[in-house]
């Protein structure tokens, strides 16, 4: 069972931190491979342009002495495929959420956007922070799970592979915060002018417990 929104979405596509650091820098994305996610990012951007969906490109800034995303460094630069795209709006941020310390909320409101589609990197960090804030501010949110990716972690809290992180966050998103879909599913929904379905916490848990079969 799902809970689709009945009205036609007024979408914007948010392309988060598709920067060289994740390709040739110190933090290579592992899952999904960039050989999969980058073509889907490009596909989503092209589909948005063709459908008249505004495209917002986000770039993360870190201090010049930072080991990652140091402003002006090669790792900080947008990937060429994203840098060359004629975006409708560009944002530089210094925190995880693309809303924090930026004009994103005002820009979306000024353009009548009620649905934010999130792609880019990383699933569990800047994407997650942005998705949670967008949902809490009353926006409908979509997450294209094959146009993003994660990397592995090991710290005092435990260890997790890139696949585990991506899968768990995607599952949690779809339970309450964002409709999770593939790029092709999103493209089809855009073409049809329809929202993507999202689940809820109760039903997600009922399925996991075997109470519901579908």
N, C-alpha and C positions, 0 to 999 in steps of 0.2 A: 504494500500500500504506500502511496506517496501523497504529498500535499502540494500540487502545483499552484502557482499564483495565476489567477484567472485573466488578468489584464495583459495587454501586449507590453513586453518589457521595453524600456527606454535605456538601452545598454551603453556602456563605455567599456573598452578593453584596456586593462591596466597591465603594462608590461614591466615587470619588476626586476631590476638589477641584472640584466643580461650583459654582464661585464666580463672582460677577459680573465679576471681572477678565477672564474669558474671553468675556464677552458684551458688556458696555458699558464695560469698563475699558481699560487700556493694552495688553493682549495678546489681541486678538480671535482666536478659533480660526478657521482658514480651511478646513481639510479634515480630516474631513468638516465641512460647514457645520453650525452649531448648529441650523439649521432641520431637519436630518436627525438629528443625534446626540441632541439634547435629547429629542425625542419617544421615541426608542429607550431612552434612560435611564429615562424615566418608565415606559415599557412594561415594561422589565426589572424595575424596582422593584415594579410592580403584580403582575407574574407571580410574582415571588419571594414576595410577601406571600400571594398566593392559594395557592401551593404549600407554604407553611410554611418557606420558605428564609429564614434570618435575613439582614437587611439592615444593613450597617455603613456609616455615612456619615463620610467623612473631610474635614477642613477644614484648609487650610494656613495657618499663622500666620507672619507676618514682623514685624520690629520696626516700631514706629510711624513711623519715619523712612524706611522702605523705599518706593521708587517703586511697588512692586506688592505686593499682599496685605498691606498694612499693617494690623495688628490694629485692629479697630474701624472701618475705613474701609468705604465702600460696596463697593469692589472685593473686599474680604475676605469680605463676606457671602455665604452660600450663596445660590444661585439660589432664588427663592421656591418653585419646584416641588419642589425637594429639601428645602429648609428645613421645609416643611410636612409632609413625609412622616414617619410615626411609626416611625423607625428602631429597631432592636433594640439598637444600640450606636453611640455617636458618639466619634470620635477627633479630636483636634487634634494636628497634627504640625509640625515645623519643618525637616525634611529631606525628601529626595525619597521615600524608601521609607516606606510607611505602617507598617512594622515598627520603624523607627529611633526609639528613645526613646519608644515607646508601649507599651500593653498588648495590642496586637493578637495577638501569638503566644499569649500566655496565654489570651486570650478564646477564640480558636479552639480551643485544646486543651481548655479547660474545657467547650466545647460540642460536642466530638466531631467537629469539622469536619476533613475531609480534602481538600476541593476548594474552591479560592477562585476565584470568578468576578470579574474585574476590568472595571470600566467607569469612565467619567469622563475627566478630563484630566490631563496630556497623554499621548498615546500613547508618546512617546519619552523622557519625563522621569520624572514620578512613577509613571506606570503601569509603565514599563520597570523602574525601580528596585525597585518592589514585586514585580513578576513574577519578576525574577531572584532576589530574596531568598526569596520563597515557594518557588520551585522548588528552590533550594539547601537549604532547610530540610525538604524531603521532602513538601511539599504538591503535589497535582495542581492545575494552574492552567488557567483558561479566560479568554479575552480576547474580548470582543464588539466586533468591529472597526467596527461601525456605531453604536456607543454611546460613541464617544470621538472624538478629533481632535487635530490638530497645527497648528502655525504655522510660517512659514518662518524660516530662519536665514541669516545671512551673517557670517562671522568669519574669522580667520586660517586656520582649517582648511578653509574652502571655503564654498560656498553650496548651499542645498537648498530646494526648495519644500516647502510643507506636504504636498502629495500625495506627493512622493518620500519624505519622512521617514516618513509614516504607512505607506506601502506597504512600505518596506524593513524597518521595525521589525516590522510584522505578519508579514512573511515570515520574519524571523529568529525571532520568538517561536514560530511554528508548527513550525519546524525542530527545536526542542529544549526550549523552555521553557513553552509554553502552547498549548493547543488553541484555534485561532482560528476563530470562527464568527460568524454574524449573530445578532442578537437573536432572530429567529424560529427559527433552528436551535436556539439555546439553550433557548428556551421549549419547543420540541418535545421536546428531550432531558430537560428537567426533568419534563415531563408523563409521559414514558415511564420515568422513573427510570433513565436510561442516561447513561453518560459520553460526552463528545465525543471524536472521534478526533484524534490528534496525529501528526505526521510525525516524521522523524528527520533528522539532518544528512546521513547517507550518501545516503539516497534523494532528499532535496531537491537535493543536488549532482548526483546521477546524472540527474535530470530536466533540470536546467539545462544539462548537457552533452549532452543528447540521447540518453543511453544508455538511459533509460527513457522510454516514451511517455506513461505515465499516472502 
